[in-house]
Amino acid sequence: MTTVRAPSDDPLLAQRAAAGDRAAFEALVRRHSGQVYGLCRRLVGDAAEAEDRAQEAFLKAFRHLDRYDPARPFLPWLLRIARNACLDALRARRAWGPLPEQLPADEAAPPVDWGVRQQVGEAVDALAPQQRAVLHLRFALGLSGPEIAAELGASPGAVRACLHRALHTLRRRLRP
């Protein structure tokens, strides 16, 4: 799996956008909309709601560019905003939606048995929201433990423990 790495000019674009350069913010939106939408889709499950949450995240990011620290990577800051928008929406409806039936596939990935996919989806649905978020950031976006910790505002040890618990729970639920 490839790791998502933020381009080095993101902080400069964010500073320009904070100063009123809409073209700079549009460049950031084009650059990161796939990662933001992917996180939202994984967390809320519904494509239309994921689009709404992604749009909400970009609007909040635009309104709060003055809070962004250019010494830190832009993408984790943006993903934290998106994650919080999704979790707020999920808290409001008090239920996790089902996983999408089909996520974008990697060309090199082998075909997946739909029965297995359904079992895995149900097992992931049953995880705690924080565990789902950690799994998505690690395996869908390819972020490292320290990157996930920065994204979630947690310690690397807490991220390792959360990932360990999530994988342990999945193994237990998926064991024949």
Secondary structure, DSSP 4 states (H G I P E B T S, - for coil): -PPP---TTHHHHHHHHHTT-HHHHHHHHHHHHHHHHHHHHHHH--HHHHHHHHHHHHHHHHHTGGG--TTS-HHHHHHHHHHHHHHHHHHHHTSPPPPPS-PPPPTTSPP--HHHHHHHHHHHHTS-HHHHHHHIIIIIS---HHHHHHHHT--HHHHHHHHHHHHHHHHHHH--
